[in-house]
């Protein structure tokens, strides 16, 4: 019997649309980052549209691209049915939607803006791992107790069962997730080719801070 493959969820918030800069344009860095985070994590398009960052179609593309990339990383190396893929996708959306952050202030520094963000880390993966290990042990105990090999699930059925166990473990962990104490980080917004653009390393760092990704090792 093969061991289940290691699955790690890499969280990626896709901030692909910038605002044109320049001396004649007023730029609200605080409102801009809040709008982009709300869109990318919560699929909230209100501020994105109010600030005229982009069209409704572009807003949908930003959000769906982030979910697509998370799913691509999550499902690498495993074959999952369309039905189960949809369920995992909803779980990722639920997790993103429960992220806790607030954009507090923005300060101009030289040619850039430095935006302060307060966040509360969502402790979801530690519980997911604990739930999943229990479920996997139960499944292996059940399978090892089968004396008639013809009654054993196929390898494909075992893989499906393990994936369902992971899905259920994540769903339960998200529903009951606790959060760490509030902390702060910063995101630089830079004028690149006359377009205000969030610094990619700062965005990646924020993503790591929003969830206990250090425990995302199943």
Secondary structure, DSSP 8 states (H G I E B T S, - for coil): ------------------EE-STTS---HHHHHHHHHHHHHH---HHHHHTT-S-HHHHHHHHHHHHHHHHHHHTTT----HHHHHHHHHHHHHHHHT-EEEEEEEEEETTEEEEEEEEE-EE-HHHHHHHHHHHHHHHHHHHHT---GGGS--HHHHHHHHHHHHHHHHHHHHHT-EE---EEEEEEEEEETTEEEE-HHHHHHHHHHHBTGGG---
